[in-house]
Every structure is written in structure tokens, then in C-alpha cells.
């Protein structure tokens, strides 16, 4: 099944789509076409939509059973632990209305600078012969601009040495949604009893991870929150070299039904007890990382 929604697009484009799909409502098209035709239709939409917006949803061999694309939209698709989700834009009333660069712009510029530094340092991971730091966070949601870190855990692994663990709960004024408490076991009461101030946690973690490669599953998510936290504290983004075990798993374990951390851990016979607890996830990520380094890449 293919569904396409157009907003403020030329009538000629709508006419083109009716050659292949049924228009069931103004700007809404459904039908069954081959993957090749679907891609050609999307190419046509991108070329002809002008300032209009378009969304395409279609069947896909993923855990969700679907995939989607957007054009000229500020609702951005993101990959979250192997799932494709949509990040909604921040409401206008929540944005900083002061003159100059917005907080989001400053954050993005800092992220770009950090990414350039990381790219200059990053090498293809081929062994675990040097010390590295596994990192995992729990948050109140998916948006680093308005959600907050509530737990930060890390595990420093070095050859011939026992692992060194770091764990801290983080105080925040951002309410913890009920589903997050159910998923992680972290509540407002937990933070009140055990939480530290964000600046303290970020500085302690920076000292713990100083100079070490950071390893995480879907590391873009973790680094987005860590760098956003540093931006709030008027600090430069982290410049550590990074490795993403999600990207490695997708490259090396193509036959898996999905590439969630628990799924990849099970593939290597690693216990998944305590999933969605940052400390337990760090142990899993370490095992997954070392397993992936030994895994050959399919031809």
C-alpha cells in the first residue's frame, strides 16, 4: 500500500499522480505500485512540488512494517534505536525570541563544529585494543532542545584492566512522562533522592571520558542530548571520537529482523536483563561492540 499526501502543491502534480493512484480526498492519494514506480513518483514530487509539502508512506520490511519520506517539511524523520520516528518542531511560543541566532541555531552550529572535529579524528574501528568509553543515557523524551537527560551511565574498558563504571541521575525541572517511568523505572522521586545538578554530572562525565573514544548504540541520539546539555551550560560540544554500534550492526548483521540493542545483544548471546536502564545498557553495548568487531562484513 502506498499513501501520498500533498499540501499546497501544483494541480498539475496532482493530475500526474492520478495516473497511478486514486485521489480519495483533495491531495491524498492511495494505491499499489512497484518499488520502482514509487521511487519515480517521489522523484517527480520533489521536482514539481515547488514550495508545497509532501509526505509518502509505504510498506517496508521493517519492524514497523512501514517507511516514510517527507519533502519541504519541518517534521523531521529520525532513527531511534532502529525505529523511524518523526521529530516535531518546537512550538513558536517556546522559542527564544531575542535578536541574533536562536538557541537551536547556536546548537546546530556547535554540533557541526564538533562533528568536523570528530570526523578528523575518527578511524574505522577494527579492534578494542585501546581504552574506550561506552555511554548511554535515559531522557524525558526524544527532543534534545526541550527534553532532558535524567540518567547518564558510562563504562570505561581498557585491555588488562577491570571496567570502570560511571553512573549518575540528573535533576531536572522537565516532568518525567509516565511512560518513561514505566520504561526506565526512573521517577521524580528517584531524581529528588539521588539526582545531581546537570552541570556537575556533565563535568564529571567529561573528566571520566576525557580523550577516550565514545561508543553507543545510536550514538547520534546520545551526543545530541550531551551536546545540548553542554550548550545550555555555555560549554563547547564534546569532540571525542565516536563509534555507533547501531550503524555497525546494520552493516555487519543485515539478516537480523531489526537492529535494536536487545536484538543485537541476543544475537551474540548477551543477557538483555535490565534493558532501558542506562547502566545495564552500557554492559550490553560493550558486549555488542566487541562482538561486532569480530564479525566479518557481508560481501
NORDA-V335021 format. One line per field, one symbol per residue. psi: psi as a letter, one per 40 degrees, with the letter a starting at -180 (. if undefined). burial: I if it has 9 or more other ideal C-beta (glycine too) atoms within 8 Angstrom, else O. Layout:
psi = ???
burial = ???
This chain:
psi = hhhhhihfiidddddddeddihheihehiiahiidddddddddddddeebeiiihhhiiigideeiiiiihfiehhhihhfeihihhiihideeiheiiahidddddddddddddddddddhihheifeiiihhiiiiieaehedeiihehhiihhhhheiiihihhhihiiehihiddddddeehiddddddeiiidddddddddddeheihhhihgddddddddddddddefiiiieiiihhddddddddgdeidifidddddddefhheheiehddddddddddddddddehihi.
burial = OIIIIIOOIIOOIIOIIIOOIOIOOOIIIIIOIOOOIIOOIIOIIIOIIOOIIIIIIIOOOIOOOIIIOIIOIOOOIIIIIIIIIOIOOIOOOOIOOOOOOOIIOIIOIIIOIIOOIIOOIOOOOOOIOOIIIIIIIIIIOIIOIOIIIIIIIIIIIOOOOOOIIIIIIIIIOOOIOOOIIOOIOIOOOIIOOOIIOIOOIIOIIIOIIOOIIIIIIIIOIIIIIIIIIIIOIOOOIIOIIIIIIIOIIIOIIOOIOOIIIIIIIIIIOIOIOOIOIIIIIIIIIIIIIIIIIOOOOOO
